[in-house]
């Protein structure tokens, strides 16, 4: 059970809820804060105060006063008119993460929503009512209005939802789950959709996986270094300490641990003075990506506990302040950075792959890792596939956050495009996982040709795990089936677990 209070949620807890179905509850302290803020809203309504989103329209209509008796209709109209998402549905795990993050933000007690409305959203999460949320349509300010509206639609008994593996109307899903639908009160529609929770949910899942990928990328490099008879002296800690970058030092330490005891990679290799950059500079390249990913991880850790509403209610100060915490720029820049960092892991991985398959660069391995080249093409086209995804990532890595387009009759004249940045980062991550999987496939073949018995203990454990499902390639086979197996191994971080079971704990 994950207890939320608006301040202490962690990224691993988001993963537990989003992917593993952990149940959620609100802390008693948070309930008190929510009730206090709602009482403040009710008092302002009784006073006929003019407060944005309570008794006014939205966006350009912020100067239009809404009578008290129409405030409930105002909130419903907000949701149904803002449900303008398009495209394929977001993955269920992203929707679950967004629902959790929205509940957590509301639990801070600065939104003025009723406790019962938050509890409805939590009950949907716990019982598995997952709104169908189109992935396109958010500008990233004022928050993720369109996609979050699709979540709220189901709370109203509208829209579409998935329940127990079947897509149905929102009303039917709520009825089957035994959850009463909601009639929104003043401020509630705005409180539910004015935030960065879609972009943050998508990016949160991506950055968590990116952390795992940095470790798998180090494993891939170590196995390639063995297949190519790499010079591991380049990973000497003295070299990296004098530069001082944390990620670089961690990567170099990982590579030395992985290669400890290897009889293929060593400090000196006869006939070689130094390796090419793709091997020799891996700590510098992987390390820079590690540092970037750590920055994003920390930014996301703050955002998942942030109030991104408008207006923000401060009951103790008798204030409802119209601000701009819904603006996604902190996440937009972070997710653009994440995409670039992950793309670089794939870039250098593909270059190591090229060295494995190219007989002019592989230090004695057969062309395209085939024992009977000519009749067999071997791993020739695996590099094509990796190169195509690396090039696709170069297009996707163009930052979304440098773009903006005015909306709401120029009232919202600068927007973040943070949700696009998050979605692009997720696509880049998927490509990078596939590329690193292909490198592992080729490195395993190179090790088979070079001598399986000469591996370091850590890489031997990884290699043994690989060979339980993927045999060496002796004659041409249908390659994509094996490539898909490696993709899944990478996505599940299986090889990291194998290395650590062999007492090689990776940073």
C-alpha positions in Angstrom: 0.0 0.0 0.0 1.4 3.4 -1.0 0.3 6.2 1.3 0.3 9.6 -0.4 0.4 13.0 1.3 1.5 15.3 -1.5 5.1 15.6 -0.4 6.9 12.2 -0.1 6.1 10.2 -3.2 9.1 8.6 -4.8 9.8 7.5 -8.4 10.0 3.8 -7.4 6.6 4.1 -5.7 5.2 5.5 -8.9 6.6 2.4 -10.7 5.0 0.1 -8.1 1.5 1.7 -8.7 1.8 2.2 -12.5 3.3 -1.2 -13.4 2.6 -3.5 -10.5 -0.8 -2.4 -9.3 0.1 -1.4 -5.8 -2.9 0.1 -4.0 -3.0 3.7 -2.9 -4.5 5.5 0.1 -4.4 9.1 1.4 -2.8 9.9 4.7 -4.9 11.3 7.5 -2.9 14.5 7.7 -3.5 15.1 4.0 -7.2 14.5 4.4 -7.4 17.3 6.9 -5.5 19.7 4.6 -7.8 18.8 1.7 -10.9 19.5 3.9 -9.5 22.7 5.1 -8.9 24.0 1.6 -12.3 23.0 0.5 -13.9 24.8 3.4 -12.0 27.9 2.3 -13.4 27.6 -1.2 -17.0 27.2 0.1 -16.5 30.3 2.2 -15.4 32.3 -0.9 -18.4 31.1 -2.8 -20.7 32.2 0.0 -19.0 35.6 -0.1 -19.5 35.9 -3.9 -15.8 36.5 -4.3 -14.4 36.8 -7.8 -11.8 34.1 -8.0 -10.4 32.7 -11.2 -11.9 29.3 -12.0 -14.4 29.4 -9.2 -16.6 32.2 -10.3 -15.0 33.2 -13.6 -14.5 31.5 -17.0 -11.2 30.1 -18.1 -8.3 31.3 -20.2 -9.5 34.3 -22.3 -12.8 34.1 -20.4 -11.2 34.8 -17.1 -12.9 38.2 -17.0 -16.4 36.7 -17.4 -18.2 36.3 -14.1 -20.2 33.1 -13.5 -23.1 33.2 -11.0 -22.9 30.9 -8.1 -25.8 28.7 -9.3 -23.9 27.9 -12.5 -20.5 27.0 -11.0 -21.2 23.3 -11.1 -22.2 23.5 -14.8 -19.1 25.5 -15.4 -16.9 22.7 -14.1 -18.7 20.0 -16.2 -18.5 22.2 -19.3 -14.8 22.7 -18.7 -14.2 18.9 -18.8 -16.3 18.0 -21.8 -15.1 21.0 -23.9 -11.5 20.4 -23.0 -11.5 16.6 -23.9 -9.9 17.3 -27.3 -7.1 14.7 -27.3 -6.2 12.9 -30.5 -4.1 9.9 -31.5 -3.3 6.5 -30.1 -4.1 5.9 -26.4 -1.4 6.4 -23.8 -0.1 3.1 -22.3 -2.1 2.0 -19.3 1.0 2.4 -17.1 1.3 6.1 -18.1 -2.4 6.6 -17.3 -2.1 5.0 -13.9 1.0 7.1 -13.2 -0.8 10.3 -14.2 -3.8 9.4 -12.0 -1.5 8.8 -9.0 0.4 12.0 -9.6 -2.8 14.1 -9.8 -4.1 12.6 -6.6 -0.8 13.3 -4.9 -0.8 16.9 -6.0 -4.3 17.4 -4.8 -3.4 15.9 -1.4 -1.2 18.9 -0.6 -4.4 20.8 0.3 -3.8 23.8 -2.0 -6.4 23.0 -4.7 -9.8 23.3 -3.0 -11.2 20.0 -4.2 -13.5 17.9 -2.1 -11.9 14.9 -0.5 -14.6 12.6 -1.9 -13.6 13.6 -5.4 -10.0 12.6 -4.9 -11.1 9.3 -3.3 -13.1 8.5 -6.4 -10.0 8.9 -8.5 -8.1 6.7 -6.1 -10.8 4.1 -6.1 -10.6 4.0 -9.9 -6.9 3.4 -9.6 -7.2 0.7 -7.0 -10.0 -1.1 -8.9 -8.4 -0.8 -12.3 -10.7 1.6 -14.1 -8.2 3.1 -16.6 -9.5 6.0 -18.8 -8.6 5.9 -22.5 -6.4 9.0 -22.9 -5.3 10.0 -26.4 -1.6 10.8 -26.4 -1.7 14.0 -28.5 -3.3 17.4 -27.7 -1.3 19.0 -24.9 0.7 22.2 -25.2 2.2 21.6 -21.7 0.6 24.9 -20.4 -1.9 25.4 -18.9 -0.8 22.0 -17.9 -2.0 18.9 -19.7 -5.5 20.2 -20.1 -6.8 17.9 -22.9 -5.4 14.5 -21.8 -6.2 15.1 -18.1 -9.8 15.9 -19.2 -10.1 12.5 -20.7 -9.3 11.0 -17.3 -12.0 13.2 -15.6 -14.5 12.3 -18.3 -14.7 8.8 -16.9 -15.2 10.1 -13.4 -18.3 11.8 -14.8 -19.5 8.6 -16.5 -18.5 9.9 -19.9 -15.6 8.9 -22.3 -14.1 5.5 -22.6 -12.2 3.3 -20.2 -10.5 -0.1 -19.9 -11.6 -2.4 -17.2 -10.4 -5.9 -16.7 -8.9 -6.0 -20.2 -12.0 -4.7 -22.0 -12.6 -1.2 -23.4 -16.1 0.1 -22.7 -17.9 3.4 -22.0 -16.8 5.3 -18.9 -20.3 4.8 -17.4 -20.1 1.1 -17.9 -16.6 0.8 -16.4 -17.6 2.8 -13.4 -20.8 0.7 -12.9 -19.0 -2.6 -13.2 -16.3 -1.5 -10.8 -19.0 -0.3 -8.3 -17.7 3.3 -8.2 -20.3 6.1 -8.2 -19.7 8.8 -10.8 -19.1 12.4 -9.7 -20.9 15.6 -10.1 -18.2 18.2 -10.0 -18.5 21.2 -7.6 -17.0 24.6 -7.9 -13.2 24.6 -8.7 -13.0 20.8 -9.0 -12.8 20.5 -12.8 -10.0 23.0 -12.9 -8.2 21.3 -10.0 -8.3 18.0 -11.8 -6.9 19.1 -15.1 -4.7 22.1 -14.5 -1.4 20.4 -14.0 1.7 18.7 -15.5 0.8 15.1 -14.6 0.6 13.6 -18.1 4.0 14.8 -19.2 5.5 14.0 -15.7 3.9 10.5 -15.7 5.3 9.6 -19.2 8.7 11.2 -18.3 8.8 9.5 -14.9 8.5 6.1 -16.4 11.1 6.9 -19.0 13.7 8.3 -16.6 13.3 5.3 -14.3 14.0 3.0 -17.3 16.8 5.2 -18.5 18.6 4.7 -15.2 18.4 0.9 -15.7 19.5 1.3 -19.3 22.8 3.1 -18.2 23.7 -0.1 -16.4 22.8 -2.4 -19.2 24.8 -0.1 -21.6 27.8 -0.6 -19.4 27.3 -4.4 -19.6 27.0 -4.2 -23.4 30.2 -2.2 -23.6 32.1 -4.7 -21.3 31.0 -7.7 -23.4 31.9 -5.9 -26.6 35.3 -5.0 -25.1 35.9 -8.7 -24.5 34.8 -9.7 -28.0 37.1 -7.0 -29.5 40.0 -7.7 -27.1 39.7 -4.3 -25.6 42.3 -2.4 -23.5 40.7 -1.9 -20.1 43.5 0.3 -18.8 41.5 3.2 -20.2 39.1 2.6 -17.4 41.7 3.1 -14.7 40.1 5.2 -11.9 43.1 7.6 -11.8 42.2 8.7 -15.3 38.6 9.6 -14.4 39.3 11.0 -11.0 41.5 13.8 -12.5 38.5 14.9 -14.5 36.0 14.6 -11.7 32.7 14.0 -13.3 30.6 11.6 -11.2 28.9 9.7 -14.0 32.2 9.1 -15.8 33.8 7.8 -12.7 30.9 5.5 -12.0 30.9 4.1 -15.5 34.6 3.4 -15.4 34.2 1.7 -12.1 31.4 -0.5 -13.5 33.4 -1.5 -16.5 36.4 -2.5 -14.4 34.1 -4.6 -12.1 32.5 -6.3 -15.1 35.8 -7.0 -16.7 37.6 -8.1 -13.6 39.2 -11.6 -14.3 38.7 -11.4 -18.0 41.2 -13.2 -20.2 40.0 -11.4 -23.3 40.1 -7.7 -22.3 43.2 -6.8 -20.4 45.4 -3.8 -19.6 47.7 -4.4 -22.6 46.9 -6.1 -25.9 49.7 -7.1 -28.2 49.4 -5.3 -31.5 47.4 -2.5 -30.0 48.3 0.8 -28.4 44.8 2.1 -27.8 41.2 1.4 -28.7 38.9 3.6 -30.8 36.8 6.1 -29.0 33.7 3.9 -28.9 35.5 1.6 -26.4 38.1 3.9 -24.9 35.8 6.9 -24.3 32.8 4.9 -23.1 33.1 6.3 -19.5 33.2 9.8 -20.8 30.2 9.2 -23.1 28.1 7.0 -20.9 29.1 9.1 -17.9 27.8 12.3 -19.5 24.5 10.6 -20.2 24.4 9.3 -16.6 24.9 12.9 -15.2 22.1 14.2 -17.5 19.7 11.4 -16.5 20.5 12.0 -12.8 19.5 15.7 -13.3 16.2 14.6 -14.9 15.6 12.1 -12.2 16.0 14.7 -9.5 13.8 17.2 -11.4 11.0 14.6 -11.8 11.3 13.7 -8.1 10.5 17.3 -7.3 7.7 17.6 -9.8 5.8 14.5 -8.7 5.3 16.2 -5.3 4.6 19.7 -6.7 1.4 21.7 -6.7 0.8 22.6 -10.3 -2.7 24.0 -9.9 -4.2 27.4 -10.6 -5.4 29.2 -8.7 -3.5 27.9 -5.7 -5.4 28.0 -2.4 -3.6 29.2 0.8 -6.3 28.9 3.5 -4.1 30.1 6.3 -3.3 33.3 4.5 -6.8 33.8 3.2 -5.5 33.9 -0.4 -6.3 32.2 -3.7 -3.4 33.2 -6.0 -3.5 33.0 -9.8 0.0 31.9 -10.8 1.6 29.7 -13.4 2.8 26.4 -11.7 0.9 24.5 -14.4 3.6 25.7 -16.9 5.6 22.6 -18.0 8.9 24.3 -18.8 10.9 22.7 -16.0 9.8 19.3 -17.3 10.0 20.2 -20.9 13.7 21.1 -20.7 14.4 18.0 -18.5 12.7 15.6 -20.9 14.5 17.1 -24.0 17.7 16.6 -22.0 16.7 13.1 -21.2 16.0 12.3 -24.9 19.4 13.7 -25.9 21.2 11.7 -23.2 19.6 8.4 -24.0 20.1 9.0 -27.8 23.8 9.2 -27.1 23.8 5.8 -25.3 22.4 4.4 -28.6 24.8 6.4 -30.8 28.0 4.9 -29.2 26.4 1.5 -28.9 25.8 1.4 -32.7 29.5 2.4 -33.2 30.6 -0.5 -31.0 28.3 -2.8 -33.0 29.9 -1.6 -36.3 33.3 -2.5 -34.9 32.0 -6.0 -34.1 30.7 -6.7 -37.6 33.4 -4.9 -39.6 36.4 -7.2 -40.3 38.6 -4.2 -40.8 37.9 -3.1 -37.2 37.2 -6.2 -35.2 40.7 -7.4 -34.5 40.4 -10.8 -36.1 36.7 -11.7 -35.9 35.1 -12.9 -39.1 33.2 -10.5 -41.3 29.7 -9.9 -39.9 30.4 -12.5 -37.2 29.7 -15.4 -39.6 31.8 -18.5 -39.7 30.8 -19.1 -43.3 30.6 -15.6 -44.7 29.3 -15.2 -48.3 26.9 -18.1 -48.1 25.7 -16.5 -44.8 25.2 -12.8 -44.3 25.5 -13.2 -40.5 25.0 -10.0 -38.5 25.3 -7.7 -41.6 21.8 -6.2 -41.4 21.6 -6.0 -37.6 23.8 -3.0 -38.0 21.5 -1.5 -40.6 18.6 -1.9 -38.2 20.6 -0.2 -35.3 21.7 2.6 -37.6 18.2 3.3 -38.7 17.0 3.7 -35.1 20.0 5.8 -34.2 19.2 8.1 -37.1 15.6 8.2 -36.1 16.7 9.3 -32.6 18.7 12.2 -34.1 15.4 13.5 -35.5 13.5 12.9 -32.3 16.2 14.5 -30.2 15.4 17.9 -31.6 14.1 19.8 -28.5 10.4 20.4 -28.2 10.9 23.0 -25.6 12.4 25.6 -27.9 9.0 25.8 -29.7 6.0 27.7 -28.5 2.7 28.7 -30.1 0.1 31.1 -28.6 -3.2 29.8 -27.5 -6.5 30.9 -25.9 -6.6 34.1 -27.9 -3.0 35.0 -26.9 -3.8 34.8 -23.1 -1.6 31.8 -23.0 1.2 33.2 -25.2 4.1 30.9 -24.2 3.7 27.2 -23.8 6.2 24.5 -23.0 5.5 21.6 -25.3 6.6 19.5 -22.3 4.3 16.6 -23.1 5.7 16.3 -26.6 9.2 16.3 -25.0 8.2 13.5 -22.7 6.6 11.4 -25.5 9.7 11.9 -27.7 12.0 10.9 -24.8 9.9 7.7 -24.5 10.3 6.9 -28.2 14.1 7.6 -28.1 14.3 5.3 -25.0 12.6 2.5 -26.9 14.9 2.8 -29.8 18.0 3.0 -27.6 16.9 -0.2 -25.7 16.6 -2.0 -29.0 20.0 -0.8 -30.3 21.8 -1.8 -27.1 20.0 -5.1 -27.3 21.4 -5.6 -30.8 24.9 -4.8 -29.6 24.5 -7.4 -26.9 23.4 -9.9 -29.5 26.4 -9.2 -31.6 28.8 -9.1 -28.6 27.5 -12.5 -27.5 28.3 -13.9 -31.0 31.7 -12.3 -30.9 32.4 -13.9 -27.5 31.2 -17.3 -28.9 33.8 -17.0 -31.7 36.5 -15.6 -29.5 36.2 -18.1 -26.6 33.4 -18.4 -24.1 35.7 -19.8 -21.4 37.8 -16.6 -21.2 35.1 -14.3 -19.9 35.2 -12.4 -16.6 32.9 -13.9 -13.9 30.4 -11.1 -14.2 30.1 -11.2 -18.0 30.1 -15.0 -17.9 27.0 -14.9 -15.8 25.3 -12.5 -18.2 26.4 -14.6 -21.2 25.1 -17.8 -19.6 21.7 -16.1 -19.1 21.6 -15.0 -22.7 22.5 -18.5 -23.9 19.5 -20.0 -22.1 17.2 -18.4 -24.6 19.5 -17.4 -27.6 21.9 -19.9 -29.2 25.0 -18.8 -31.1 24.3 -18.2 -34.8 26.1 -20.8 -36.9 24.1 -20.4 -40.1 21.7 -17.7 -41.2 18.5 -17.6 -39.2 15.4 -15.3 -38.9 17.2 -12.7 -36.9 14.4 -10.4 -35.7 13.1 -13.1 -33.4 16.4 -13.1 -31.5 16.7 -9.4 -31.6 13.2 -9.1 -30.0 14.4 -11.4 -27.2 17.3 -9.1 -26.5 15.0 -6.1 -26.5 12.9 -7.6 -23.8 16.0 -8.6 -21.8 17.1 -5.0 -21.9 13.6 -3.6 -21.1 13.3 -5.9 -18.0 16.9 -5.1 -16.9 17.5 -8.9 -16.7 21.2 -8.6 -17.4 21.8 -6.1 -14.6 20.2 -8.6 -12.3 22.5 -11.4 -13.6 25.6 -9.3 -13.1 24.7 -8.4 -9.6 23.9 -12.0 -8.7 27.5 -12.7 -9.7 28.5 -10.1 -7.0 29.1 -7.4 -9.5 27.1 -4.5 -8.1 26.7 -1.8 -10.6 26.4 1.9 -9.9 
